[in-house]
């Protein structure tokens, strides 16, 4: 959450690295639109490469090693594949190199030295632990480029810069309640405050080493060889970059984040498209898929066409982290279990390791309190959201609904949820989710989603007895025909009772009836094999019932 308020600015600027943190949070809010977020990251990495190139050329003009200036940006790109590596680290690096550019702009040595001594502690407060790179770069430029200081003057400059670099964290520790190691490393580069990723140190060192390579490596290549040498560097960096980035990214998390983003935007068709491209395997991915299938009305016909991993892919068990409750909370919200969805949003926000707040969580908490009639609480969160960029308009419109039930009911989604939500207290139990779904449906028998989740819960748990018991509850929900997977389950249940198929009491399509006969014939034949059944019936409930663990 980024707030356009003076208090928010003052809070971040009250600690080392505050400006980098402020700008990082500002730009991170644009991740609300994924393409815009990618553009911001790309721009910052290109800017970093451009600055590394300029500083390297100040030490020595050497176009032969131009591809090497991409190394810090590639390292940052790889590091950012970890979702806990924050954008403020990239911004801090850009601020540091920008400070070096400002220092190098001045011609007179005494002016430069004065600027370096003044700017070094300021940079510590603005950019954080990376500030020492500025000090070392200034020393290198004086030694290798400007050469206007005598040996004695350079040593004095070195001692002065070293003293400031050592003293700045010690002074900060005297009035800030942070571990000393965090004041050295930086407070806002990584989401987990107690972790100092060594990849960050490697990037900082690369900002110094790459320009030094321009200075130290002599140009001994003939003109005809230069193009080949540059091309070889590009190829090697490209291969190493691709391998490094692929190894750095956690692709299972990437999949979950893609599903969650589509669910958050209520882009249900996008969720289906992702699943059609690659069958989801992670429980949270399956959760998003099942929600999307239910929202577009095809859950009873299509859910077993995809991989299912039991009831965990329907209503995941709560975990105390800052990702899973957001995903699971979306399901509970659309079902009408509003208080549970609000609790999940609050727990997810409180589990964020760096104690930042979440606009997404604030929005969910605000709207649930609004629907529950807790107007003062809702207004408190909505007033805060008015100071954000992407939620301000929504919050202003929602404030008009505070205390105005007619206006709430005019909102199609909110009007339905007010009817669906339970108005009496009950004990939320992870082990009795079917009973909670049953209570939710019996409270409002037009809640088709609650019914379909109740039925899906029994099917995923292979509980056909309760499935048959609950199935008649949906007779008044407007189904034109029994959904395909329900027909498959009814046939499986009837066959399991050993009763005559001619006494089957439910209407089943002839095509599904014929498929079931073929399934029984193949299952009972002497050439029975799972692979043969999977080839023909992997998208049926019968296959899940018999073979999924």
Backbone torsions as a table, in degrees:
resi	resn	phi	psi	omega
1	UNK	NA	125.6	174.8
2	UNK	-113.9	125.8	-178.1
3	UNK	-112.0	133.7	175.4
4	UNK	-86.5	67.6	179.5
5	UNK	-134.8	155.5	179.1
6	UNK	-68.6	-34.1	179.1
7	UNK	-63.3	-41.3	179.9
8	UNK	-64.4	-44.3	176.9
9	UNK	-59.7	-46.5	-177.3
10	UNK	-64.8	-37.0	-179.2
11	UNK	-64.4	-46.7	-178.8
12	UNK	-71.2	-34.9	-177.8
13	UNK	-79.7	0.2	-179.2
14	UNK	-86.8	5.5	-179.3
15	UNK	-141.6	159.8	-179.2
16	UNK	-58.4	140.0	-178.7
17	UNK	80.0	16.5	-173.6
18	UNK	-63.3	-41.3	-178.7
19	UNK	-67.3	-42.0	177.3
20	UNK	-61.8	-41.2	178.2
21	UNK	-65.1	-43.0	-180.0
22	UNK	-61.7	-49.2	-179.8
23	UNK	-67.8	-37.8	178.8
24	UNK	-62.5	-43.6	178.2
25	UNK	-67.6	-37.8	177.9
26	UNK	-58.7	-48.9	-177.7
27	UNK	-73.9	-30.9	-179.4
28	UNK	-63.4	-31.0	179.7
29	UNK	-61.8	-21.8	178.9
30	UNK	-75.6	-7.5	173.4
31	UNK	-64.0	-11.4	174.4
32	UNK	-51.7	-32.6	171.5
33	UNK	-110.6	113.2	-169.6
34	UNK	-59.8	-41.6	-179.3
35	UNK	-65.6	-37.3	178.4
36	UNK	-67.2	-39.1	176.4
37	UNK	-61.5	-43.1	178.2
38	UNK	-63.0	-39.4	179.2
39	UNK	-64.2	-40.5	179.2
40	UNK	-63.4	-46.7	179.5
41	UNK	-60.9	-45.7	-179.6
42	UNK	-61.0	-42.2	-179.8
43	UNK	-62.3	-44.6	-179.7
44	UNK	-65.4	-37.1	179.0
45	UNK	-70.2	-38.4	176.5
46	UNK	-66.0	-41.1	177.6
47	UNK	-61.2	-39.2	178.8
48	UNK	-63.7	-45.2	179.0
49	UNK	-61.9	-40.9	-179.8
50	UNK	-62.1	-41.3	179.7
51	UNK	-70.4	-39.0	176.4
52	UNK	-60.7	-41.3	179.6
53	UNK	-62.6	-44.9	-179.4
54	UNK	-61.8	-44.7	-178.7
55	UNK	-68.5	-37.2	177.6
56	UNK	-63.5	-40.3	179.4
57	UNK	-68.9	-24.1	175.8
58	UNK	-69.0	-33.3	176.0
59	UNK	-74.6	-41.4	178.5
60	UNK	-169.6	129.9	176.9
61	UNK	-70.3	118.9	-176.3
62	UNK	-154.6	84.7	-177.8
63	UNK	-66.4	-18.4	-177.9
64	UNK	-61.9	-30.0	-176.7
65	UNK	-107.2	21.1	179.4
66	UNK	-55.1	-41.7	179.2
67	UNK	-57.6	-25.6	-178.7
68	UNK	-66.2	-22.0	-179.6
69	UNK	-68.6	-10.7	177.4
70	UNK	-84.8	-9.2	-175.0
71	UNK	-59.3	-50.7	179.4
72	UNK	-58.5	-38.9	179.8
73	UNK	-66.9	-38.4	177.4
74	UNK	-66.0	-38.6	177.8
75	UNK	-65.0	-41.0	177.1
76	UNK	-65.0	-40.7	179.4
77	UNK	-58.9	-45.6	178.7
78	UNK	-63.0	-42.1	-179.4
79	UNK	-64.6	-37.5	-178.4
80	UNK	-69.9	-9.7	173.6
81	UNK	-67.7	-18.9	169.8
82	UNK	-83.6	116.4	-174.5
83	UNK	-64.3	-13.8	179.2
84	UNK	-89.3	-7.3	176.6
85	UNK	-83.5	119.1	-167.2
86	UNK	-91.4	152.9	-178.5
87	UNK	-64.6	-23.3	-179.9
88	UNK	-60.6	-26.7	178.5
89	UNK	-65.5	-41.6	178.3
90	UNK	-67.5	-41.6	-179.7
91	UNK	-66.2	-38.9	178.0
92	UNK	-61.6	-40.1	178.0
93	UNK	-64.6	-41.8	177.9
94	UNK	-65.0	-40.7	177.8
95	UNK	-62.8	-39.4	-179.5
96	UNK	-64.8	-47.0	179.6
97	UNK	-67.8	-32.3	176.0
98	UNK	-65.2	-38.5	176.6
99	UNK	-63.8	-37.9	177.1
100	UNK	-63.9	-40.0	178.1
101	UNK	-61.6	-41.7	179.2
102	UNK	-64.1	-42.9	178.4
103	UNK	-60.6	-44.7	-175.5
104	UNK	-73.5	-13.2	-178.2
105	UNK	-67.0	-31.5	-173.1
106	UNK	-82.3	141.2	-175.1
107	UNK	-87.6	-37.4	-175.3
108	UNK	-79.5	130.5	-175.9
109	UNK	-62.9	-38.8	-179.0
110	UNK	-66.8	-35.3	176.7
111	UNK	-65.0	-43.4	179.7
112	UNK	-62.4	-44.3	-178.7
113	UNK	-63.4	-41.4	178.7
114	UNK	-63.3	-42.5	178.6
115	UNK	-62.7	-43.6	-178.8
116	UNK	-62.6	-44.2	-178.1
117	UNK	-67.1	-37.1	179.1
118	UNK	-75.0	-40.5	-172.3
119	UNK	-76.7	-28.3	-175.8
120	UNK	-60.1	-52.0	178.0
121	UNK	-68.1	-32.3	177.1
122	UNK	-63.9	-41.8	-179.8
123	UNK	-64.9	-33.4	176.2
124	UNK	-59.5	-41.7	-178.7
125	UNK	-74.7	-29.5	-177.3
126	UNK	-85.7	-40.7	-172.9
127	UNK	-110.1	-21.9	177.2
128	UNK	96.1	-150.5	-169.6
129	UNK	-61.1	-19.1	-179.5
130	UNK	-73.2	-5.4	-171.9
131	UNK	-56.4	-29.4	-178.1
132	UNK	-64.3	-25.1	176.8
133	UNK	-61.1	-37.7	177.0
134	UNK	-61.1	-46.0	-178.9
135	UNK	-62.2	-45.0	-179.6
136	UNK	-66.2	-40.1	-179.9
137	UNK	-64.1	-39.6	177.2
138	UNK	-61.8	-42.6	178.9
139	UNK	-63.1	-41.1	-179.8
140	UNK	-65.7	-40.3	179.4
141	UNK	-65.8	-40.5	178.3
142	UNK	-65.1	-36.3	-177.4
143	UNK	-79.0	-41.6	-171.0
144	UNK	-101.9	-17.3	-174.3
145	UNK	-118.8	-59.1	-174.2
146	UNK	-74.3	-45.0	175.9
147	UNK	52.3	38.2	-179.5
148	UNK	-101.8	-6.7	179.8
149	UNK	-99.7	143.3	172.3
150	UNK	-70.9	168.5	-179.2
151	UNK	-59.6	-40.9	-180.0
152	UNK	-66.2	-42.7	179.2
153	UNK	-64.0	-39.0	-179.4
154	UNK	-66.3	-39.3	178.9
155	UNK	-66.0	-40.1	177.1
156	UNK	-63.0	-41.5	177.1
157	UNK	-61.9	-43.1	178.1
158	UNK	-59.4	-47.2	-178.7
159	UNK	-63.4	-44.1	179.8
160	UNK	-61.1	-44.2	-179.9
161	UNK	-66.1	-40.1	179.7
162	UNK	-64.5	-40.5	179.2
163	UNK	-62.0	-43.4	179.2
164	UNK	-64.8	-41.8	-178.9
165	UNK	-63.2	-35.7	179.5
166	UNK	-79.3	-38.8	-173.4
167	UNK	-73.4	-33.0	-173.5
168	UNK	-57.0	-51.9	177.5
169	UNK	-63.0	-34.4	179.2
170	UNK	-65.1	-41.9	178.1
171	UNK	-65.4	-40.1	178.6
172	UNK	-63.1	-37.3	-179.7
173	UNK	-64.9	-27.1	-176.5
174	UNK	-67.3	-22.6	179.5
175	UNK	-132.4	9.6	175.8
176	UNK	-122.2	137.4	-177.7
177	UNK	-91.8	63.7	177.4
178	UNK	-124.6	149.2	173.6
179	UNK	-58.6	143.3	-176.3
180	UNK	-59.7	-37.8	179.9
181	UNK	-61.0	-35.4	179.7
182	UNK	-70.0	-32.8	178.4
183	UNK	-69.6	-26.9	175.4
184	UNK	-77.6	-47.4	-174.7
185	UNK	-76.3	-33.7	-173.7
186	UNK	117.0	146.2	-172.2
187	UNK	-96.0	-17.2	-168.5
188	UNK	-131.1	24.1	-179.8
189	UNK	-91.3	-25.1	-175.9
190	UNK	-135.1	143.2	-172.2
191	UNK	-65.7	-32.4	178.9
192	UNK	-90.0	112.7	-173.3
193	UNK	-61.8	-27.6	-174.7
194	UNK	-89.0	-2.0	-178.1
195	UNK	-106.9	132.1	175.1
196	UNK	-117.3	96.3	-175.8
197	UNK	-66.5	127.0	-179.0
198	UNK	-70.3	-16.6	174.3
199	UNK	-61.3	-30.5	178.7
200	UNK	-66.9	-40.7	177.9
201	UNK	-63.8	-38.5	178.4
202	UNK	-62.3	-38.9	178.6
203	UNK	-66.7	-44.3	178.9
204	UNK	-59.5	-43.2	179.7
205	UNK	-64.5	-38.0	-179.9
206	UNK	-63.3	-30.9	177.7
207	UNK	-63.4	-26.2	177.9
208	UNK	-92.1	-40.6	-173.7
209	UNK	-68.7	-42.8	-176.7
210	UNK	-58.5	-49.8	176.1
211	UNK	-60.4	-34.7	179.5
212	UNK	-66.0	-31.4	176.9
213	UNK	-61.5	-37.1	176.6
214	UNK	-60.3	-37.1	-176.5
215	UNK	-77.6	-41.1	-168.6
216	UNK	-89.6	-34.8	-174.9
217	UNK	-81.1	119.5	-179.2
218	UNK	-73.9	153.9	177.1
219	UNK	-91.8	104.3	-176.6
220	UNK	-120.9	6.0	-175.9
221	UNK	-86.8	145.8	174.4
222	UNK	-73.8	158.9	-176.3
223	UNK	-58.3	-39.4	-177.5
224	UNK	-69.1	-20.4	-177.4
225	UNK	-91.1	-18.9	-173.2
226	UNK	-60.9	-45.3	-178.8
227	UNK	-61.3	-42.1	179.2
228	UNK	-65.2	-38.0	-178.9
229	UNK	-68.6	-42.7	177.3
230	UNK	-62.8	-42.9	179.7
231	UNK	-61.8	-39.6	178.9
232	UNK	-63.5	-41.0	177.1
233	UNK	-60.9	-44.7	-179.4
234	UNK	-61.3	-44.1	-179.0
235	UNK	-64.5	-45.2	-179.0
236	UNK	-63.2	-45.0	179.3
237	UNK	-64.0	-38.3	179.4
238	UNK	-64.2	-46.9	-178.9
239	UNK	-64.0	-47.2	179.9
240	UNK	-63.5	-39.7	179.3
241	UNK	-62.9	-46.2	179.9
242	UNK	-62.4	-46.9	-179.6
243	UNK	-63.4	-45.3	-178.5
244	UNK	-62.3	-42.3	-178.5
245	UNK	-69.7	-40.7	178.6
246	UNK	-64.3	-36.2	179.7
247	UNK	-77.2	-27.6	-177.7
248	UNK	-77.4	-31.5	-176.0
249	UNK	-78.5	139.1	172.1
250	UNK	-94.8	100.4	-170.3
251	UNK	-70.4	-25.1	175.3
252	UNK	-67.1	-39.3	176.5
253	UNK	-68.2	-38.4	178.2
254	UNK	-59.7	-40.1	178.7
255	UNK	-63.3	-45.9	-179.5
256	UNK	-62.8	-42.2	-179.3
257	UNK	-65.2	-35.7	177.4
258	UNK	-64.7	-44.8	177.9
259	UNK	-63.0	-45.8	-177.1
260	UNK	-63.4	-38.9	179.8
261	UNK	-62.9	-42.9	179.3
262	UNK	-65.6	-38.5	178.0
263	UNK	-66.6	-43.0	-179.7
264	UNK	-58.8	-38.5	179.2
265	UNK	-83.5	0.4	-177.7
266	UNK	54.9	37.8	176.5
267	UNK	-96.1	78.4	-171.9
268	UNK	-66.1	-36.8	179.6
269	UNK	-65.6	-33.0	176.5
270	UNK	-64.4	-39.8	177.8
271	UNK	-59.7	-45.3	179.6
272	UNK	-63.5	-40.3	179.6
273	UNK	-61.6	-41.4	179.0
274	UNK	-62.6	-43.4	-179.2
275	UNK	-66.9	-36.2	178.8
276	UNK	-68.8	-29.5	178.3
277	UNK	-72.6	-40.3	178.5
278	UNK	-150.8	124.3	-178.0
279	UNK	-58.6	124.6	-179.0
280	UNK	-69.2	146.9	179.7
281	UNK	-122.5	-36.7	-179.4
282	UNK	-66.9	140.5	-178.6
283	UNK	-54.2	-40.4	-178.6
284	UNK	-69.7	-33.0	175.8
285	UNK	-64.7	-43.6	178.2
286	UNK	-64.4	-36.4	176.6
287	UNK	-58.5	-46.7	179.4
288	UNK	-63.9	-41.1	179.5
289	UNK	-62.6	-47.0	-179.2
290	UNK	-62.4	-38.2	176.9
291	UNK	-62.4	-44.3	-179.8
292	UNK	-63.9	-42.3	178.6
293	UNK	-60.8	-40.1	179.7
294	UNK	-67.9	-41.0	-177.2
295	UNK	-67.0	-30.7	179.0
296	UNK	-94.9	2.4	172.2
297	UNK	83.8	23.0	-178.0
298	UNK	-121.6	15.9	-175.6
299	UNK	-62.2	-46.4	-177.2
300	UNK	-68.5	-17.5	-179.0
301	UNK	-102.4	-22.2	-166.9
302	UNK	-126.4	-13.6	-168.2
303	UNK	-62.3	-32.5	-178.9
304	UNK	-88.0	4.2	169.0
305	UNK	-76.2	-12.9	178.2
306	UNK	-114.9	166.5	177.5
307	UNK	-63.2	134.0	176.0
308	UNK	-126.6	137.6	-176.0
309	UNK	-119.3	38.4	179.0
310	UNK	86.6	-170.4	-175.0
311	UNK	-67.8	-14.8	176.7
312	UNK	-64.9	-25.5	177.1
313	UNK	-85.4	1.3	178.5
314	UNK	-108.8	-57.7	176.9
315	UNK	-131.5	93.3	-174.7
316	UNK	-63.7	148.1	174.5
317	UNK	-68.4	138.6	-176.4
318	UNK	-62.6	135.2	173.6
319	UNK	-127.3	141.2	-177.1
320	UNK	-85.2	80.4	171.8
321	UNK	-142.6	-171.3	-173.9
322	UNK	-110.1	18.3	176.4
323	UNK	-123.4	-55.1	-174.9
324	UNK	-57.1	-45.0	-178.4
325	UNK	-61.8	-29.8	176.8
326	UNK	-62.5	-44.9	-178.3
327	UNK	-66.9	-51.0	-179.7
328	UNK	-63.0	-36.2	-179.9
329	UNK	-61.6	-30.6	176.9
330	UNK	-61.7	-40.0	-180.0
331	UNK	-64.8	-48.4	-178.5
332	UNK	-63.8	-34.7	178.5
333	UNK	-63.5	-49.7	-177.2
334	UNK	-70.4	-25.7	175.0
335	UNK	-69.7	-32.1	-175.4
336	UNK	111.3	1.8	174.5
337	UNK	-84.5	72.4	-168.0
338	UNK	-66.0	-44.0	-177.8
339	UNK	-63.9	-35.8	177.2
340	UNK	-66.2	-42.2	178.8
341	UNK	-64.1	-37.8	178.2
342	UNK	-66.8	-41.2	178.7
343	UNK	-62.7	-41.6	179.5
344	UNK	-63.5	-41.6	179.7
345	UNK	-64.0	-42.4	-179.6
346	UNK	-66.3	-43.5	-179.6
347	UNK	-64.1	-40.0	179.4
348	UNK	-62.9	-43.5	-179.0
349	UNK	-65.6	-41.2	-179.0
350	UNK	-70.5	-18.7	179.4
351	UNK	-87.9	-3.2	178.1
352	UNK	-62.7	122.5	-169.3
353	UNK	-62.8	-33.8	-177.2
354	UNK	-93.3	13.3	172.1
355	UNK	67.1	16.8	175.4
356	UNK	-73.1	158.8	176.8
357	UNK	-97.7	165.6	-175.4
358	UNK	-123.3	123.8	176.3
359	UNK	-62.9	-37.2	179.0
360	UNK	-61.5	-43.6	179.0
361	UNK	-67.0	-42.4	178.6
362	UNK	-59.4	-40.8	-179.9
363	UNK	-62.6	-45.6	-179.3
364	UNK	-65.5	-43.6	179.5
365	UNK	-62.7	-40.4	-179.3
366	UNK	-64.7	-47.5	-175.3
367	UNK	-72.0	-32.4	176.6
368	UNK	-66.9	-43.4	176.6
369	UNK	-64.0	-35.5	176.8
370	UNK	-63.1	-44.7	-179.8
371	UNK	-71.0	-26.2	178.0
372	UNK	-84.2	-4.2	-179.3
373	UNK	82.6	11.3	177.4
374	UNK	-86.7	76.9	-167.9
375	UNK	-68.6	-38.5	-178.8
376	UNK	-66.1	-41.9	178.8
377	UNK	-65.7	-44.7	179.2
378	UNK	-59.9	-43.7	-178.4
379	UNK	-63.2	-36.3	179.9
380	UNK	-60.1	-47.0	-179.7
381	UNK	-71.1	-37.1	-179.0
382	UNK	-66.9	-37.3	178.7
383	UNK	-64.1	-36.8	176.7
384	UNK	-67.7	-41.4	-179.8
385	UNK	-66.2	-21.7	176.5
386	UNK	-65.2	-18.6	179.9
387	UNK	-94.3	10.6	175.5
388	UNK	-99.9	172.8	-177.1
389	UNK	-86.6	-50.4	-171.3
390	UNK	-94.5	-8.2	-179.5
391	UNK	-113.6	-1.3	-174.4
392	UNK	-63.4	-48.5	-178.8
393	UNK	-62.7	-44.2	179.2
394	UNK	-60.9	-43.3	-178.4
395	UNK	-64.3	-39.8	179.1
396	UNK	-63.8	-42.8	178.5
397	UNK	-67.5	-37.4	179.1
398	UNK	-67.5	-34.4	178.3
399	UNK	-61.6	-29.8	177.6
400	UNK	-67.9	-18.7	-179.5
401	UNK	-90.7	-10.7	-178.8
402	UNK	-63.1	119.8	-178.8
403	UNK	76.8	5.5	-178.3
404	UNK	-119.3	87.1	-175.8
405	UNK	-64.9	-32.8	179.0
406	UNK	-62.3	-42.5	-179.2
407	UNK	-69.1	-34.3	176.2
408	UNK	-63.9	-44.3	-178.6
409	UNK	-67.3	-22.9	177.1
410	UNK	-71.6	-21.1	173.7
411	UNK	-79.0	116.9	-172.5
412	UNK	-56.5	-46.7	-177.6
413	UNK	-68.0	-48.6	-178.3
414	UNK	-65.6	-36.7	178.6
415	UNK	-60.8	-43.0	178.1
416	UNK	-66.9	-43.3	-178.0
417	UNK	-64.9	-32.6	176.2
418	UNK	-64.5	-32.3	176.5
419	UNK	-77.1	-35.9	-176.0
420	UNK	-75.4	-33.6	-169.5
421	UNK	-63.4	143.9	176.3
422	UNK	-74.6	135.8	-177.6
423	UNK	-103.0	-5.2	178.3
424	UNK	-113.9	148.5	-179.4
425	UNK	-67.4	145.9	172.4
426	UNK	-151.0	160.3	-178.2
427	UNK	-90.6	117.5	178.5
428	UNK	-71.3	126.4	-178.2
429	UNK	-128.8	126.0	177.9
430	UNK	-66.5	-24.1	-175.8
431	UNK	-93.1	-2.6	-178.5
432	UNK	-132.2	47.5	-177.2
433	UNK	-66.9	-31.5	178.2
434	UNK	-65.2	-36.7	178.5
435	UNK	-68.1	-38.0	177.5
436	UNK	-66.0	-40.5	177.1
437	UNK	-64.4	-38.1	177.6
438	UNK	-64.4	-43.6	177.1
439	UNK	-60.8	-41.1	-179.5
440	UNK	-63.2	-42.9	-179.6
441	UNK	-70.2	-41.9	-179.0
442	UNK	-66.8	-26.8	176.1
443	UNK	-66.8	-38.1	178.9
444	UNK	-142.2	102.2	-172.7
445	UNK	-78.7	7.5	171.3
446	UNK	-101.4	3.5	179.6
447	UNK	-80.1	85.6	-175.6
448	UNK	-64.4	-34.5	-179.8
449	UNK	-64.4	-41.2	178.0
450	UNK	-61.9	-40.7	178.3
451	UNK	-63.3	-47.0	-176.8
452	UNK	-67.3	-34.0	176.2
453	UNK	-70.7	-36.0	176.4
454	UNK	-62.7	-46.4	179.0
455	UNK	-64.6	-44.5	-179.5
456	UNK	-62.0	-36.3	179.8
457	UNK	-61.3	-43.3	178.7
458	UNK	-68.2	-39.2	-179.6
459	UNK	-66.1	-43.7	-178.8
460	UNK	-66.2	-30.7	176.5
461	UNK	-88.7	5.4	179.1
462	UNK	56.7	35.0	-179.1
463	UNK	-99.5	77.5	-174.8
464	UNK	-71.2	-25.1	178.5
465	UNK	-62.6	-49.0	178.2
466	UNK	-72.3	-29.3	176.3
467	UNK	-59.2	-47.6	180.0
468	UNK	-66.2	-32.6	178.5
469	UNK	-68.4	-39.5	-177.1
470	UNK	-85.8	-23.6	-172.8
471	UNK	-52.9	-44.1	-178.1
472	UNK	-63.9	-15.1	-178.7
473	UNK	-62.7	-21.0	-176.0
474	UNK	-94.4	14.2	-175.1
475	UNK	-65.6	-25.0	-177.1
476	UNK	-105.2	19.5	-176.8
477	UNK	-96.1	7.8	172.1
478	UNK	86.5	19.5	176.8
479	UNK	-71.6	129.7	176.7
480	UNK	-74.9	-30.1	175.6
481	UNK	-152.8	162.7	180.0
482	UNK	-67.2	127.5	178.7
483	UNK	-55.4	150.5	-170.8
484	UNK	-57.2	-45.7	-177.4
485	UNK	-70.0	-29.2	175.8
486	UNK	-67.0	-41.1	176.8
487	UNK	-61.0	-42.9	179.7
488	UNK	-62.8	-40.2	179.7
489	UNK	-68.6	-39.6	178.5
490	UNK	-63.1	-41.5	177.5
491	UNK	-64.1	-41.2	179.4
492	UNK	-65.3	-41.6	179.0
493	UNK	-62.0	-45.7	-176.6
494	UNK	-64.8	-40.2	178.7
495	UNK	-65.6	-34.1	179.9
496	UNK	-69.4	-23.8	179.2
497	UNK	-80.0	-15.1	-179.3
498	UNK	79.3	7.7	-179.9
499	UNK	-80.1	161.5	-176.9
500	UNK	-67.0	134.0	-178.5
501	UNK	-63.9	-23.6	179.8
502	UNK	-70.6	-17.9	178.1
503	UNK	-92.4	7.2	-177.4
504	UNK	-58.5	122.7	-168.3
505	UNK	-90.3	-6.0	-174.5
506	UNK	-109.9	147.7	178.2
507	UNK	-75.7	121.7	-179.4
508	UNK	-125.6	140.4	-179.7
509	UNK	-64.5	148.4	-178.8
510	UNK	-62.5	-33.4	-178.8
511	UNK	-65.8	-45.3	179.9
512	UNK	-68.8	-36.9	176.8
513	UNK	-61.2	-42.0	179.2
514	UNK	-66.9	-39.7	178.0
515	UNK	-62.5	-38.0	179.7
516	UNK	-66.8	-39.4	176.9
517	UNK	-62.6	-41.6	177.6
518	UNK	-64.3	-39.0	179.2
519	UNK	-63.0	-46.1	179.1
520	UNK	-62.8	-40.0	-179.2
521	UNK	-64.3	-43.2	-179.3
522	UNK	-70.2	-37.2	-179.3
523	UNK	-66.3	-34.9	-175.0
524	UNK	-94.9	-1.6	-177.7
525	UNK	-77.2	163.6	179.7
526	UNK	-71.6	-15.5	-178.3
527	UNK	-100.3	23.5	-176.9
528	UNK	-55.3	134.1	173.8
529	UNK	-158.0	141.8	-179.3
530	UNK	-61.6	-38.1	-177.1
531	UNK	-61.4	-36.8	179.6
532	UNK	-70.1	-40.4	178.2
533	UNK	-67.5	-40.0	-179.5
534	UNK	-61.1	-37.9	-178.3
535	UNK	-60.6	-36.3	-175.6
536	UNK	-102.8	-25.9	-170.1
537	UNK	-129.4	19.1	-177.1
538	UNK	-64.2	-21.1	-179.2
539	UNK	-99.5	19.5	178.5
540	UNK	-109.3	161.0	176.0
541	UNK	-69.5	-28.2	-178.8
542	UNK	-61.2	-41.3	179.8
543	UNK	-64.6	-44.5	177.6
544	UNK	-60.2	-44.0	-176.6
545	UNK	-61.5	-38.3	-173.9
546	UNK	-90.5	-32.4	-168.5
547	UNK	-117.0	-23.7	-179.7
548	UNK	-75.8	132.4	-178.9
549	UNK	-82.1	NA	NA
